[in-house]
Amino acid sequence: MHLEELIRVTDKPLIVVDSAGVVTHINDRFTAAFGWRAEDLTGGGLNRIIPEKMRQAHQIAFSTYVETGNTNILDTPLNLAILHADGTIGDAEHVIFAGMIDGEPHLAATVDPL
């Protein structure tokens, strides 16, 4: 499935970032699940939703993927922590997808609270 289609049809909380890690889209289900509004995240870095203790590992993995295109985590459910807008940390199942939007590489993740 193309990312643009995923954005339109998913019934799960969704966040999309560009290759620089800048949030380009969240859906209403993401807002309902985690409290973040589009204006809180869009145009900013993905680190806003990543608990501090995980940020360095995420940055290394993200940068490596952007540079090499290699990863073994796409399309695979991952149980990871997420920072809610109110500052609490919860577990969520992340499934990450890669693709193009408007000719530019992006990553999208469905993020289901556990």
C-alpha positions as CSV (number, residue, x, y, z in Angstrom):
1,M,0.0,0.0,0.0
2,H,1.3,3.5,-0.8
3,L,1.7,5.9,2.1
4,E,-0.8,8.3,0.7
5,E,-3.4,5.6,0.7
6,L,-2.5,4.5,4.2
7,I,-3.0,8.0,5.4
8,R,-6.5,8.0,3.9
9,V,-7.7,4.6,4.9
10,T,-6.1,3.5,8.2
11,D,-8.3,3.2,11.2
12,K,-5.3,3.3,13.5
13,P,-3.4,6.2,15.1
14,L,-0.9,7.3,12.5
15,I,2.1,9.6,12.4
16,V,4.2,10.5,9.2
17,V,7.7,12.0,9.1
18,D,9.9,13.0,6.2
19,S,13.5,11.9,5.8
20,A,14.7,14.6,8.2
21,G,12.5,13.3,10.9
22,V,10.1,16.2,10.7
23,V,6.5,15.3,11.4
24,T,4.3,16.0,8.3
25,H,1.0,14.4,9.4
26,I,-0.9,12.9,12.3
27,N,-4.4,11.7,12.1
28,D,-7.3,12.3,14.5
29,R,-6.9,8.8,16.0
30,F,-3.3,9.7,17.0
31,T,-4.7,12.8,18.7
32,A,-7.4,10.9,20.5
33,A,-4.9,8.2,21.7
34,F,-2.0,10.3,22.8
35,G,-3.3,13.8,23.3
36,W,-1.0,15.5,20.7
37,R,-2.7,17.9,18.3
38,A,-1.4,18.4,14.7
39,E,-0.2,21.9,15.5
40,D,1.8,20.4,18.5
41,L,3.8,18.1,16.2
42,T,3.6,19.1,12.6
43,G,6.7,20.8,11.4
44,G,8.7,19.7,14.5
45,G,10.9,16.8,15.2
46,L,9.8,13.3,16.0
47,N,11.6,13.5,19.3
48,R,8.6,15.1,20.9
49,I,6.9,11.7,21.2
50,I,10.0,9.7,22.0
51,P,10.8,9.2,25.7
52,E,14.2,10.8,26.5
53,K,15.9,7.5,27.4
54,M,15.1,6.2,23.9
55,R,16.0,9.3,21.8
56,Q,19.7,8.5,21.1
57,A,18.9,4.9,20.0
58,H,16.1,6.2,17.8
59,Q,18.3,8.8,16.2
60,I,21.0,6.3,15.4
61,A,18.6,3.9,13.9
62,F,16.7,6.6,12.0
63,S,19.9,8.2,10.6
64,T,21.3,4.8,9.6
65,Y,18.1,4.0,7.7
66,V,18.1,7.4,5.9
67,E,21.7,7.0,4.9
68,T,21.7,3.3,3.8
69,G,18.1,2.4,3.2
70,N,18.7,-0.7,5.2
71,T,16.6,-1.8,8.2
72,N,14.9,-4.9,9.5
73,I,12.0,-3.2,11.3
74,L,9.7,-2.1,8.5
75,D,6.3,-3.7,8.4
76,T,7.0,-5.5,11.7
77,P,5.1,-4.9,14.9
78,L,7.3,-3.3,17.6
79,N,6.4,-2.8,21.2
80,L,7.9,0.6,22.0
81,A,7.2,3.4,24.5
82,I,5.6,6.7,23.5
83,L,5.4,10.0,25.2
84,H,1.9,11.3,25.6
85,A,1.1,15.0,25.4
86,D,0.5,15.1,29.1
87,G,4.0,13.8,29.8
88,T,3.1,10.3,30.7
89,I,4.8,7.4,29.0
90,G,2.9,4.4,27.6
91,D,3.5,1.3,25.6
92,A,2.3,1.1,22.0
93,E,2.6,-1.3,19.1
94,H,4.3,0.5,16.3
95,V,4.3,-0.7,12.7
96,I,6.6,1.4,10.4
97,F,6.1,1.8,6.7
98,A,8.4,3.5,4.1
99,G,7.3,5.1,0.9
100,M,7.1,8.2,-1.1
101,I,4.8,11.2,-0.7
102,D,4.9,13.9,-3.5
103,G,8.1,12.3,-4.7
104,E,9.9,12.5,-1.4
105,P,10.8,9.7,1.0
106,H,8.7,9.4,4.2
107,L,8.1,7.0,7.0
108,A,4.7,6.4,8.5
109,A,3.9,4.5,11.7
110,T,0.6,3.1,13.0
111,V,0.8,3.4,16.7
112,D,-1.7,1.4,18.7
113,P,-1.8,1.9,22.5
114,L,-1.3,-1.3,24.5
